[in-house]
C-alpha cells in the first residue's frame, strides 16, 4: 500500500474528562452513549418460513453463485476456504458461510476518543447515526446545492450537539469542493476534530480505507487499534450478486486491522432484485452473508455488522421510492435472520423521497425508522437528514429527525413498573374527583415524566398564531440548526494528536495530484 504508516503509538495525551452532553431540549437530556432497548423485537415470521428463505438463499449461493470482481486475493481466500471458484464466480456449499461467520462477535464495543461516548453494537443496544452519502445539501434559505466541507463540518457539529444521536457517522454529505482522492482525509479529520464520538472511515478505495485506519491509529495508538474497534467502514454489494474489488479490498482492509465492516446490499425491488419481498430478502441475505464471511477469512474474529438496505421503486416511472411499507416490513424479517446468525444488525433508517422537509418526509421517515426500531437494528445509519432519496442532506430535516430520535429514546425505554411508577401514593393523596397537578408524586417526577420536543408546538391556536408567528416545524427547525451551530462548543482535542493528524494529511496530500473524478 502507498499509505503512510501511522505512528507506532499515539502521541502523549492529557486526560479528557467527559463533557456533559448538550441537547436541543432544555427539559430532558438522557446523556446516554447508546440505547439499551427495553421493548422486544417484532418477529413476524415463524420457523418454517424463515427456513424457507434461508434455503432459497443457500440455493442462490450454491447454484447461481456470486461474482467477486477485480480482487484476486479474495478469490484466493475463497479457494482456500473450500468454495468453488470458476473465474470470478464463486459458489458455496450449503451451510459453509454460516460456519465461517460463526467466529464473528455477536456484540462489540466501538471506542470513541471520549470513552464516555463508546458505543456497544449488538445485543439489545441501539445506536443512532446520521444519514450517509448525499452529494447535495439543502436548507430553506439557500435551497439545494452541492455539499462542501463547511456543510460536512456543520452536520458533525449538529450531531455532536445533540443528546439524541450517539455516533458521528461517516460521509454525512460529499464535500465536493475537495478533490475526490483527498477529501477522505479532511472528512476523517473533521470527525475527529469536531466530535468526540465514534465515527466511520472511507471505503471508496483501499488506500483511502488504509488512510482512515492510519489516522485512527494516531488518535488511539497502534496496539490499541489492533485489539479494539475504533472505526467502521460501510461497504455496499453491487446487487444483484456482484461484489466489486473496490468494496472487497476496503472490506478486507478494515477486517485486517480488526475494524468493523458494515456489509450492506442496496436492493431496489424490480431493478436489482425481485419485486417480491421474500425473494429480495433471500437475495439480500445471500449477498450480506458472503461479505460477512469474507471478513472472517481475512481475519478470524474481526467485528462485522450484518447490514441491509431494502427499497422499492415506482414500476410506472422506474424511480426509486423510500419509506414505503414493503421494505419496512421486510426489515422485520432481516432482523430475525441476523439474530439467527448471532450478528449485529444495521437495517433501515429515516428514509424519504420527499424533496422538502414536509409531511411526506416525516410520514415516510417514521414508517422506515420504526421498522428499524422494531426489527432489532443495533446500528441505525440514516437516522437523521435523509431527503430526496438520499440525494440531499437537509439541515431542517436533520433537526426534525433528531427530535424524533429523542422520542424514540423514550419509546425504546418501554414501561417501567415499580413502586414509583405505579403511583399508589399519588392515588392515596389525591383521592376521587381531584387532580394530580400539584401532588407530591407529580412534583417528584415532572421533570423526567415525558419526553419534551424542542420543535413541536403544543400551545393553543391563538398563542401559536399571535406569539409564535404561525410557523410550521420546518421553519422552527431552520431557526434551531442556526442557533445550535452558533452555540456549538468543540470538544477538546490534544494538541499533539491534532498536529500529528495534520502532518499525516499534509504528507499524503503532497504525494498525490488532485483528482476530481
C-alpha positions as CSV (number, residue, x, y, z in Angstrom):
1,X,0.0,0.0,0.0
2,X,1.1,3.5,-0.6
3,X,-0.4,5.0,2.5
4,X,2.0,6.4,5.2
5,X,2.4,4.3,8.3
6,X,0.9,5.8,11.3
7,X,3.0,6.4,14.4
8,X,3.7,3.3,16.5
9,X,1.9,4.8,19.5
10,X,-0.4,7.7,19.9
11,X,1.2,11.0,21.0
12,X,1.1,11.7,24.7
13,X,-2.4,12.8,25.6
14,X,-3.8,14.7,28.5
15,X,-6.7,13.1,30.4
16,X,-10.0,14.3,28.9
17,X,-13.0,14.3,31.1
18,X,-16.4,13.6,29.8
19,X,-18.2,16.8,28.8
20,X,-21.9,16.8,29.9
21,X,-23.9,16.4,26.7
22,X,-25.7,19.4,25.4
23,X,-29.1,18.8,23.9
24,X,-31.7,20.7,21.9
25,X,-34.3,20.2,24.6
26,X,-33.8,22.0,27.9
27,X,-36.1,19.7,29.9
28,X,-34.9,16.2,29.5
29,X,-31.5,15.2,28.4
30,X,-30.7,11.5,28.9
31,X,-27.0,11.8,28.3
32,X,-26.7,8.1,27.2
33,X,-24.0,7.0,24.8
34,X,-26.4,4.5,23.2
35,X,-29.8,3.0,24.0
36,X,-30.3,-0.3,25.8
37,X,-33.8,-1.3,24.5
38,X,-36.4,-2.4,26.9
39,X,-39.0,-3.4,24.4
40,X,-38.9,-6.7,22.5
41,X,-38.2,-7.1,18.8
42,X,-41.1,-7.7,16.5
43,X,-40.8,-11.1,14.9
44,X,-43.3,-11.6,12.2
45,X,-42.3,-15.0,10.6
46,X,-42.3,-18.4,12.2
47,X,-39.6,-21.0,11.9
48,X,-41.0,-22.7,8.8
49,X,-40.9,-19.5,6.7
50,X,-37.6,-18.4,8.0
51,X,-36.1,-21.8,7.0
52,X,-37.7,-21.4,3.5
53,X,-35.9,-18.1,3.0
54,X,-32.6,-19.5,4.2
55,X,-32.9,-22.5,1.9
56,X,-33.5,-20.2,-1.1
57,X,-30.5,-18.1,-0.1
58,X,-28.4,-21.3,0.1
59,X,-29.6,-22.3,-3.4
60,X,-28.7,-18.8,-4.7
61,X,-25.2,-19.2,-3.2
62,X,-24.7,-22.8,-4.4
63,X,-26.4,-22.9,-7.8
64,X,-26.2,-19.3,-9.0
65,X,-23.2,-18.0,-7.1
66,X,-21.7,-14.5,-6.5
67,X,-19.1,-12.8,-8.6
68,X,-16.1,-11.3,-6.9
69,X,-14.5,-9.0,-9.4
70,X,-11.1,-7.3,-9.5
71,X,-9.8,-8.8,-6.3
72,X,-7.7,-11.9,-6.8
73,X,-6.8,-12.0,-3.1
74,X,-10.4,-12.5,-2.3
75,X,-10.7,-15.4,-4.8
76,X,-7.7,-17.0,-3.2
77,X,-9.3,-16.8,0.2
78,X,-12.4,-18.4,-1.1
79,X,-10.4,-21.2,-2.7
80,X,-8.5,-21.9,0.5
81,X,-11.8,-22.0,2.4
82,X,-13.2,-24.7,0.0
83,X,-15.6,-22.6,-2.1
84,X,-16.0,-23.5,-5.8
85,X,-14.2,-20.7,-7.8
86,X,-14.7,-20.5,-11.6
87,X,-13.1,-17.4,-12.9
88,X,-14.7,-14.6,-10.8
89,X,-17.8,-16.7,-10.0
90,X,-17.8,-18.2,-6.5
91,X,-20.3,-20.9,-5.4
92,X,-20.7,-22.1,-1.8
93,X,-21.9,-25.4,-0.4
94,X,-25.0,-25.1,1.9
95,X,-24.0,-24.2,5.4
96,X,-20.4,-23.2,4.5
97,X,-20.9,-19.5,5.1
98,X,-22.8,-19.9,8.3
99,X,-19.9,-21.8,9.7
100,X,-17.4,-19.2,8.6
101,X,-19.3,-16.3,10.1
102,X,-19.7,-18.1,13.5
103,X,-16.3,-16.7,14.5
104,X,-17.6,-13.1,14.3
105,X,-18.6,-11.4,17.7
106,X,-22.3,-11.1,18.5
107,X,-21.6,-7.8,20.2
108,X,-18.6,-5.4,20.3
109,X,-17.6,-2.0,21.6
110,X,-16.7,0.8,19.2
111,X,-14.4,3.1,21.1
112,X,-14.7,6.9,20.9
113,X,-11.9,9.2,21.7
114,X,-14.0,10.3,24.6
115,X,-14.6,7.0,26.5
116,X,-17.9,8.4,27.8
117,X,-19.2,8.1,24.2
118,X,-18.1,4.5,23.5
119,X,-21.0,2.6,21.8
120,X,-22.0,-1.1,22.2
121,X,-23.1,-2.6,18.9
122,X,-25.1,-5.8,19.1
123,X,-27.4,-7.4,21.6
124,X,-30.1,-5.2,23.0
125,X,-28.3,-2.0,22.1
126,X,-29.3,0.7,19.6
127,X,-27.0,3.3,18.1
128,X,-28.4,6.3,16.1
129,X,-26.1,7.7,13.4
130,X,-26.6,10.5,10.8
131,X,-27.5,9.9,7.2
132,X,-24.7,9.0,4.8
133,X,-23.6,9.7,1.2
134,X,-25.6,12.6,-0.1
135,X,-23.9,14.7,-2.9
136,X,-26.3,17.6,-2.2
137,X,-27.3,19.6,0.8
138,X,-30.3,21.9,1.3
139,X,-31.9,24.4,3.6
140,X,-34.8,26.8,3.5
141,X,-32.5,29.7,2.9
142,X,-30.3,28.6,0.1
143,X,-32.2,25.7,-1.4
144,X,-30.5,22.6,-2.9
145,X,-26.8,22.8,-3.7
146,X,-23.6,20.7,-3.8
147,X,-22.2,19.9,-0.4
148,X,-19.0,21.5,0.8
149,X,-16.5,20.8,3.6
150,X,-18.2,23.5,5.6
151,X,-21.5,21.7,5.3
152,X,-19.9,18.5,6.2
153,X,-18.4,20.0,9.4
154,X,-21.7,21.7,10.2
155,X,-23.5,18.4,10.3
156,X,-20.8,16.9,12.5
157,X,-21.3,19.8,14.9
158,X,-25.1,19.5,14.9
159,X,-24.7,15.7,15.6
160,X,-22.2,16.4,18.4
161,X,-24.5,18.9,20.0
162,X,-27.5,16.5,20.3
163,X,-28.0,14.0,23.0
164,X,-30.3,12.0,20.8
165,X,-27.6,10.8,18.3
166,X,-24.9,8.5,19.5
167,X,-22.4,8.4,16.6
168,X,-20.7,11.0,14.4
169,X,-21.4,9.0,11.2
170,X,-19.3,8.9,8.1
171,X,-19.9,10.6,4.7
172,X,-22.7,12.8,6.1
173,X,-22.5,14.7,2.8
174,X,-20.0,14.7,0.0
175,X,-17.6,17.8,0.3
176,X,-17.3,18.3,-3.5
177,X,-15.1,21.3,-3.1
178,X,-12.2,18.9,-2.1
179,X,-10.6,16.6,-4.7
180,X,-12.1,13.1,-4.7
181,X,-8.8,11.4,-3.9
182,X,-8.1,13.7,-0.9
183,X,-11.5,14.5,0.6
184,X,-11.5,11.4,2.8
185,X,-8.6,12.8,4.8
186,X,-10.5,16.0,5.5
187,X,-13.6,14.0,6.4
188,X,-11.9,11.7,8.9
189,X,-10.0,14.6,10.4
190,X,-13.3,16.6,10.7
191,X,-15.0,13.8,12.6
192,X,-12.0,13.6,15.0
193,X,-11.6,17.4,15.4
194,X,-15.3,18.4,15.8
195,X,-16.7,15.4,17.6
196,X,-15.5,13.1,20.3
197,X,-17.9,10.3,19.4
198,X,-17.3,7.2,17.4
199,X,-17.1,7.6,13.6
200,X,-16.8,5.9,10.2
201,X,-14.0,6.0,7.7
202,X,-13.7,5.9,3.9
203,X,-14.4,2.9,1.7
204,X,-14.1,4.4,-1.8
205,X,-10.6,2.9,-2.4
206,X,-8.4,0.5,-0.5
207,X,-5.7,3.2,0.2
208,X,-8.4,5.5,1.5
209,X,-9.6,2.8,3.9
210,X,-6.0,2.4,4.9
211,X,-5.6,6.2,5.4
212,X,-8.7,6.2,7.6
213,X,-7.4,3.4,9.8
214,X,-3.9,5.1,10.0
215,X,-5.5,8.3,11.3
216,X,-7.4,6.3,13.8
217,X,-4.1,4.8,15.0
218,X,-2.7,8.3,15.5
219,X,-5.6,9.0,17.8
220,X,-5.8,5.7,19.7
221,X,-2.4,4.1,19.3
222,X,-1.5,1.2,17.0
223,X,-1.6,-1.5,19.6
224,X,-5.0,-0.4,21.0
225,X,-6.5,-0.3,17.4
226,X,-5.2,-3.8,16.7
227,X,-7.2,-5.1,19.7
228,X,-10.2,-2.8,19.7
229,X,-12.7,-1.4,17.2
230,X,-12.4,2.3,16.8
231,X,-13.7,2.9,13.2
232,X,-16.4,1.5,10.9
233,X,-16.4,1.1,7.1
234,X,-19.7,0.9,5.3
235,X,-19.4,-1.3,2.2
236,X,-22.0,-2.0,-0.4
237,X,-22.7,-5.0,-2.6
238,X,-23.2,-4.3,-6.3
239,X,-26.6,-6.0,-6.4
240,X,-27.5,-8.4,-7.9
241,X,-24.9,-10.9,-6.8
242,X,-21.7,-8.9,-7.5
243,X,-19.0,-7.9,-5.1
244,X,-16.6,-5.5,-6.9
245,X,-12.9,-5.2,-6.0
246,X,-13.2,-1.6,-4.7
247,X,-15.6,-2.8,-1.9
248,X,-13.9,-6.1,-1.1
249,X,-10.5,-4.6,-0.9
250,X,-11.8,-2.0,1.5
251,X,-13.8,-4.6,3.4
252,X,-10.6,-6.7,3.8
253,X,-8.6,-3.6,4.9
254,X,-11.0,-2.9,7.8
255,X,-11.1,-6.6,8.8
256,X,-7.3,-7.0,8.5
257,X,-7.0,-4.1,11.0
258,X,-9.6,-5.7,13.3
259,X,-12.0,-2.9,12.5
260,X,-15.7,-3.4,11.7
261,X,-17.0,-3.5,8.2
262,X,-20.8,-2.9,7.7
263,X,-21.9,-5.2,4.9
264,X,-24.8,-3.7,3.0
265,X,-26.7,-4.7,-0.2
266,X,-28.8,-2.0,-1.8
267,X,-31.7,-3.7,-3.5
268,X,-34.3,-1.8,-5.4
269,X,-37.1,-4.3,-5.8
270,X,-37.8,-4.7,-9.6
271,X,-34.3,-3.4,-10.6
272,X,-31.5,-5.0,-8.5
273,X,-33.7,-7.7,-7.1
274,X,-37.2,-9.3,-7.3
275,X,-40.3,-7.2,-6.8
276,X,-41.5,-9.7,-4.2
277,X,-40.4,-9.2,-0.7
278,X,-39.4,-12.8,0.2
279,X,-37.2,-13.1,-2.9
280,X,-35.5,-9.8,-2.2
281,X,-34.9,-10.8,1.4
282,X,-33.3,-14.1,0.3
283,X,-31.1,-12.3,-2.2
284,X,-30.1,-9.7,0.4
285,X,-29.3,-12.5,2.9
286,X,-27.1,-14.3,0.5
287,X,-25.1,-11.2,-0.5
288,X,-24.6,-10.0,3.0
289,X,-23.7,-13.4,4.3
290,X,-20.9,-13.7,1.7
291,X,-19.5,-10.3,2.6
292,X,-19.6,-11.1,6.4
293,X,-17.8,-14.4,5.7
294,X,-15.1,-12.7,3.7
295,X,-14.2,-10.5,6.7
296,X,-13.6,-13.7,8.8
297,X,-11.4,-15.2,6.1
298,X,-9.3,-12.1,6.2
299,X,-9.1,-12.0,10.0
300,X,-11.0,-14.5,12.1
301,X,-12.9,-12.8,14.9
302,X,-12.9,-9.4,13.3
303,X,-16.1,-7.5,14.2
304,X,-18.6,-7.2,11.4
305,X,-22.2,-5.8,11.1
306,X,-24.9,-7.6,9.1
307,X,-26.4,-4.8,7.0
308,X,-29.4,-4.4,4.8
309,X,-31.0,-1.7,2.6
310,X,-34.2,-3.0,1.1
311,X,-36.1,-0.5,-1.0
312,X,-38.7,-0.3,-3.7
313,X,-39.3,1.5,-6.9
314,X,-42.1,3.1,-8.9
315,X,-42.9,0.5,-11.5
316,X,-44.6,3.2,-13.5
317,X,-41.6,5.6,-13.8
318,X,-38.6,3.5,-12.7
319,X,-37.8,6.0,-9.9
320,X,-36.6,4.6,-6.6
321,X,-39.0,5.0,-3.7
322,X,-38.1,5.2,0.0
323,X,-40.1,5.0,3.2
324,X,-42.6,2.6,1.7
325,X,-44.3,-0.2,3.6
326,X,-43.0,-3.3,1.8
327,X,-39.3,-2.7,2.6
328,X,-40.3,-1.6,6.1
329,X,-42.0,-4.9,6.9
330,X,-39.2,-6.8,5.1
331,X,-36.8,-5.3,7.6
332,X,-38.6,-7.2,10.3
333,X,-37.6,-10.5,8.6
334,X,-34.0,-9.3,8.1
335,X,-33.8,-8.7,11.8
336,X,-34.9,-12.3,12.6
337,X,-32.4,-13.7,10.1
338,X,-29.5,-11.7,11.6
339,X,-30.3,-12.8,15.1
340,X,-30.3,-16.4,13.9
341,X,-26.7,-15.8,12.7
342,X,-25.9,-14.0,16.0
343,X,-24.5,-11.0,14.2
344,X,-25.1,-7.3,15.0
345,X,-27.6,-5.7,12.6
346,X,-27.7,-2.5,10.6
347,X,-31.1,-2.1,9.0
348,X,-33.5,0.6,7.7
349,X,-33.3,4.3,8.8
350,X,-35.2,7.6,8.4
351,X,-35.8,7.3,4.6
352,X,-37.8,9.7,2.4
353,X,-38.2,10.5,-1.2
354,X,-39.7,13.9,-0.5
355,X,-37.8,17.0,-1.9
356,X,-38.7,19.1,1.2
357,X,-38.8,18.6,5.0
358,X,-42.6,18.3,4.8
359,X,-45.4,15.9,5.7
360,X,-44.3,13.3,3.1
361,X,-40.8,13.4,4.5
362,X,-42.0,12.7,8.0
363,X,-44.6,10.1,7.0
364,X,-42.0,8.1,5.1
365,X,-39.3,8.6,7.7
366,X,-41.5,7.4,10.5
367,X,-42.5,4.3,8.5
368,X,-38.9,3.3,7.9
369,X,-37.4,4.4,11.2
370,X,-40.0,2.5,13.2
371,X,-39.2,-0.6,11.2
372,X,-35.5,-0.2,12.2
373,X,-36.5,0.1,15.8
374,X,-38.8,-2.9,15.8
375,X,-36.7,-5.2,13.6
376,X,-33.9,-5.0,16.3
377,X,-31.4,-2.9,14.4
378,X,-28.3,-2.2,16.5
379,X,-26.6,0.4,14.3
380,X,-29.1,2.7,12.5
381,X,-27.4,4.6,9.8
382,X,-29.5,7.3,8.1
383,X,-31.2,8.3,11.4
384,X,-31.2,12.0,10.5
385,X,-31.2,14.2,7.5
386,X,-32.1,11.8,4.6
387,X,-34.1,13.6,1.9
388,X,-34.7,13.3,-1.8
389,X,-34.0,9.6,-2.0
390,X,-30.6,10.3,-0.2
391,X,-29.5,12.7,-2.9
392,X,-29.8,15.6,-0.4
393,X,-28.9,16.2,3.2
394,X,-31.4,18.6,4.7
395,X,-30.5,20.9,7.6
396,X,-34.1,21.2,8.6
397,X,-34.9,17.5,8.3
398,X,-31.8,16.8,10.3
399,X,-33.1,18.7,13.2
400,X,-36.6,17.2,12.8
401,X,-35.2,13.7,12.7
402,X,-33.0,14.3,15.7
403,X,-36.2,15.4,17.5
404,X,-37.9,12.2,16.5
405,X,-34.8,10.2,17.7
406,X,-35.4,11.9,21.1
407,X,-38.9,10.5,21.1
408,X,-37.5,7.1,20.3
409,X,-35.3,7.1,23.4
410,X,-38.5,7.2,25.5
411,X,-40.3,4.7,23.2
412,X,-37.5,2.2,23.5
413,X,-37.3,2.6,27.2
414,X,-40.7,0.8,27.4
415,X,-42.8,0.8,30.5
416,X,-41.1,0.8,33.9
417,X,-43.2,-0.9,36.6
418,X,-42.1,-0.2,40.2
419,X,-43.4,1.5,43.3
420,X,-42.8,4.9,42.0
421,X,-44.3,4.4,38.5
422,X,-47.4,2.6,39.9
423,X,-48.0,5.8,41.9
424,X,-50.1,4.4,44.7
425,X,-49.0,7.2,47.0
426,X,-50.5,9.7,44.5
427,X,-53.9,7.9,44.4
428,X,-53.9,8.0,48.2
429,X,-53.0,11.7,48.3
430,X,-55.4,12.9,45.6
431,X,-58.4,10.7,46.0
432,X,-61.6,10.8,43.9
433,X,-62.6,13.9,41.9
434,X,-59.4,15.9,42.4
435,X,-56.4,16.4,40.1
436,X,-52.7,15.3,40.1
437,X,-51.1,18.6,39.1
438,X,-49.7,19.6,42.5
439,X,-49.4,16.3,44.3
440,X,-46.1,15.1,45.7
441,X,-45.7,12.3,43.1
442,X,-46.1,14.7,40.2
443,X,-43.6,17.2,41.7
444,X,-41.1,14.4,42.1
445,X,-41.4,13.2,38.6
446,X,-42.5,16.1,36.4
447,X,-39.0,16.9,35.0
448,X,-38.5,13.4,33.6
449,X,-42.0,12.0,33.2
450,X,-42.5,12.9,29.5
451,X,-40.2,13.4,26.5
452,X,-40.2,17.1,25.6
453,X,-39.9,18.0,22.0
454,X,-37.7,21.0,21.1
455,X,-39.6,21.6,17.8
456,X,-43.3,20.7,18.3
457,X,-45.7,23.5,19.1
458,X,-48.2,22.4,21.7
459,X,-49.7,25.8,22.5
460,X,-53.3,26.9,21.8
461,X,-54.0,28.1,18.3
462,X,-54.2,31.7,19.4
463,X,-50.8,31.7,21.1
464,X,-49.3,29.8,18.1
465,X,-50.8,32.4,15.7
466,X,-50.3,35.6,17.7
467,X,-47.0,35.0,19.5
468,X,-45.4,32.2,17.6
469,X,-45.8,33.7,14.1
470,X,-47.9,30.8,12.8
471,X,-44.7,28.8,12.0
472,X,-44.5,25.2,10.8
473,X,-42.0,22.7,12.1
474,X,-39.6,23.2,9.2
475,X,-39.3,26.9,9.9
476,X,-38.7,26.2,13.6
477,X,-36.1,23.6,12.6
478,X,-34.4,26.3,10.5
479,X,-34.1,28.5,13.5
480,X,-32.9,25.7,15.7
481,X,-30.0,24.5,13.5
482,X,-28.7,28.0,13.2
483,X,-28.9,28.5,17.0
484,X,-27.3,25.2,17.6
485,X,-24.3,26.0,15.4
486,X,-23.9,29.4,17.0
487,X,-23.7,27.8,20.4
488,X,-21.6,24.8,19.4
489,X,-18.5,24.1,21.5
490,X,-15.7,21.9,20.1
491,X,-14.7,19.0,22.3
492,X,-11.1,19.2,23.5
493,X,-8.5,17.5,21.3
494,X,-5.0,17.0,22.5
495,X,-2.6,19.4,20.6
496,X,-0.1,16.6,19.9
497,X,-2.7,14.4,18.3
498,X,-4.1,17.3,16.2
499,X,-0.6,18.2,14.9
500,X,0.1,14.5,14.1
501,X,-3.1,14.2,12.1
502,X,-2.4,17.4,10.2
503,X,1.1,16.3,9.4
504,X,-0.1,12.9,8.2
505,X,-2.7,14.6,6.0
506,X,-0.2,17.1,4.6
507,X,2.3,14.3,3.7
508,X,-0.4,12.2,2.0
509,X,-1.8,15.1,0.0
510,X,1.6,16.3,-1.1
511,X,2.3,12.9,-2.6
512,X,-0.6,12.9,-5.0
513,X,-2.1,15.1,-7.7
514,X,-5.7,16.4,-7.4
515,X,-8.3,14.1,-9.0
516,X,-11.8,15.3,-9.4
517,X,-13.4,12.0,-10.5
